[in-house]
Structures are given as structure tokens and as C-alpha cells.
Amino acid sequence: MRAEVAELRVTNEKLTRRVVVLEAEAAKNSGNSSMPPSRDPVAERARQAEERAERKKRAAGGTARAKGKQRGSRGHTLSMTDEPDEVVEHVPVACGQCAASLADAEVTKTVRRQVIEIPQPVAVTTEHQAQTRRCAGCGTCTTAAFPPGVRAPVSYGPRVHALVVYLLARQHLPVERTAEAMADLFGVRLSTGTVDAMYQRAGDRLRGFIAALAVWLATLPVLHADETTDRIGTTTCWMHVLSTRAFTLIHASVTRGRAAIDEVGVLPNYRGVIVHDRLAMYFALKRAKHGVCGAHLLRDLAAVAEVRAQADWSTALGELFVEINSACHRARDLGHATLAPTHQRAFAARYDDLVTAGLAANPTPASGRKRNRLEAGSHNLAVAFRDRRCDILRFMRNLEVGFTNNQAERDLRPVKIHRKISSCFKSPAGAERFARVRSYLSTTRKHDVGALDALTRLFEGNPWMPPVPST
């Protein structure tokens, strides 16, 4: 019986650990793992919505935020222009009382109403004729030169090219639907091959822009870095991004590793701060400083907190990060470059205490057994907080460094849209041109340059370029 009881205890311990692992797996959602929000069940979506409403209520001083337009916020409506493009007068013909003619009657009042409409778009064909004339003095015949953009007997102009690339790269239309849209909207009938060739031409013309952008990014004090997957046929490819509020550089590579960083050429000798999500590849860049994405840390802490034995330290540490971030926002609003040293010391001391508690909650397992996946996750996270303390708290000491890496993730979002619509690229060249055009459109948009204007300038041979770094 003693032997049987001992065996049952061992089995019970194993099953208990297994139950904890399965409960943690079942508790995964978009808030505590990399699972996309689309996979959250209805109950979890409702719970997260309630949490967001509660946070907004607390931020508003305890008052729930009403739906729709908020009291005191500025409204927007259509307003009349004093210089309409066309005026149509509506004149009464006969008197409504006695039916007398009003042809020469006095105008006593005019009521104005305006309608905003888009005229029927029509493609305009311009013929260029280069004349050859004979000199009366020497008899030499000289032919006039065509403009730079007029190279073939029949060709499409810069704005047609810009519209095609805009629909492809900005609005994410497939090639066939882009050709259909050009025919329906403008009466310009293009083959799918012509549409694809225009897209490729845009990518080729952006080589100089990408090179100049890489040089400029290497001079900036803080960069956000991230990567995500796409596919080239049946092979996985990676889209890497380096971005700031003003610039976006996306690079397509067949690898996620160091080779992709070397291909871009910005980070190998970079000495500023790289904000990322703790991918080991970035920590291998020893010349740079590092900032760790707080949103990823909060998500990891939420996952660890699903285990009862880890809930105290992980929950408290997550709340501490939110408190530090709020203090950083207040300091920025006051125009400070950093938090007050006393606040930094107080926050750092609380951080150290909670990390110590996290390490204590993850002791080495008895009997020399290895940690299971759940135990290893919580232990590794506590160790990361200990070993990467300086990088994790960098946002507190340098207010130029954001708490999250959302900047890079937002700039990579079009990649996921492409993946959902097209499922894959057909060739590495297709992935490369997509990365170049998206880099151009994202950067120009950040500088308030419209996508159509930016693309038209590109096909006119005068693309928007980043400023030249000062020496």
C-alpha cells in the first residue's frame, strides 16, 4: 500500500502539472500570446471590450465614455465655397398667384445650395509631333527632340502609371481587379501584363530612394525594428522593417537572421537605440543600444499570470510598467527629456523587488527533473527581466524611446493585408518591389505627401527624397 501510495503521488504530481499546462493553453488569447484577435472566442472578445471600457472610464475620472461624438469635441460638416466652379441659376417663369410673366421682374432673394460632384473621368490622348526642318543656309536637316517621357509610338503617361501602382500598392487590389478598375473608372483598358510591368517599373525607379533612406536612418537616434512572414510561392520569406514617425524602410529577405540585417546595411554599424521585441538577433548588434517592446512584455506577463503560483509578481510587474509609462507621458507633456532621478530610483527599486520575487517563484525543480514548457516560460521571463534590466527600463531613462514597438508593427501591417489578399508573391522580385513601393508610400505619407502625387513624381523622374544628412 505504501508503494502504491507513493506511485499515486508521483502520478498525481505529473497530472497536476499537466492540468496547469493545459489550462494555460486554453487561456491563451490575443491579449497574452501571439494569437491574432480573429481567433478569440466571443466570450473573450466581450471580456476584453469590458476591460477597455473600464480603462477608459478610469482615464476619464470614473465617468464612462458615451458612444459617438463627445461633448465639446469639434464637429465637421460640409461648408459652402465662395468660388464655385459652375453656377446654375434657376429662374421662376410665372407668378405663383396670377400666372403673370416674371421675365423682367425684380430679384428680391437668392437661396444658394451647392452640390459637390466628380466629373466623368476621361483619358486624354496627346499627340507629340517632332518636326524636321532644313536649314536654308547650309541645307542640314534637324529634327526636334521628343520630351523625356515620350519614348514609344504609343505609351501611357506618368499619372496612368501612378494610378495603377496606387491601386496595387496602396489599396491592395489584385492585378486583374486593378485592370478592371482602370477600365471602369477611366476607360483605360490595360492587360494584366501591362499592369504588372508598371508595378515593376515603380520598384526599379525606387532604388535611389531606398539607398538614400538607408543612409538617413543610420543617422537617427532611435529606430524601431520588426519582422513578419510572407510567402514566395510555397517558401517562407520575411519582411523586415526599420521605421520612425517620419520614415519607413521595408526589406524583403529569404531569411529572418543576421543576413537580412546585413542586406539592408543600416544596423551593422548603428550606434543609436533599436526598439524591438527581444529577438536574439538584435541583441547580437553590440554597437547599438536596445529598447524592449513593453507591449510584448505585458503580453508575456499576462500569459505567466494565468498560473496561480506566478500571478502575484507578474501582475504587479505589469501594473508597474503601466505606471512608469504614464509617468513618462506626463513628463513628455511637460517638455522633459527624462523622468526625475528620484522617480527613476523609486521605480527601479520596485522593479528589482518584483524581479527577485519572480525568480523566487521559479526555483529549480526537485529531483533533478527538467522544467516543463510552462515552467520554463515563466522562469525564462523572470531571468530576462533580470538580465535585460537596462534595456527593458530604457524607455524610462530616455523619453525619446517609446514604451512599445507599435511604430514598427503599424508600418508592417500592409504586409499582412497583402498576405490575406494575395496569399503569396510569385517571385523574389515581386516581394522586393512590394517592399520598396510600400517604403516609399509610407514615408511620403508621414510627410503629408499624397500617394498619387508621390507616385506621379516618381514616374515623372522626380521622386520625393529624404533630406541629405548633415555632416
Buried (B, 14 or more C-beta within 10 A) or exposed (E): EEEEEEEEEEEEEEEEBEEBBEEBEEBBBBBBBEBEEEEBEEEBBEBBEEEEEEEEEEEEEEEEEEEEEEEEEEEEEEEEEEEEEEEEEEEEEEEEEEEEEBEEEEEEEEEEEEEEEEEEEEEEEEEEEEEEEEEEEEEEEEEEEEEEBBEEEEEBBBBBBBBBBBBBBBEBBBBEBBBBBBEEEBEBEBEEEBBBBBBBBBBEBBEEBBEBBBBBBBEBEBBBBBBBEBBBEEEEBBBBBBBBEEBBBBBBBBBBBBEBBEEBBBBEEBEBBBBBBBEEBBBEBEEBBBBBBBBBBBBBBBBBBBBEEBBBBBBBBBEBBEEBBEBBEEBBEEEEEBBEEEBBEEBBEBBEBBBBBBBEBBEEEEEEEEBBEBBEBBBBBBBBBBEBBEBBBBBBBBBBBBBBBBBBBBBBEBBBEBBEEBEBBEEBBBBBBBBBBBBBBBBBBBEEBEBBEBBBBBBBEEBBEBEEEEE
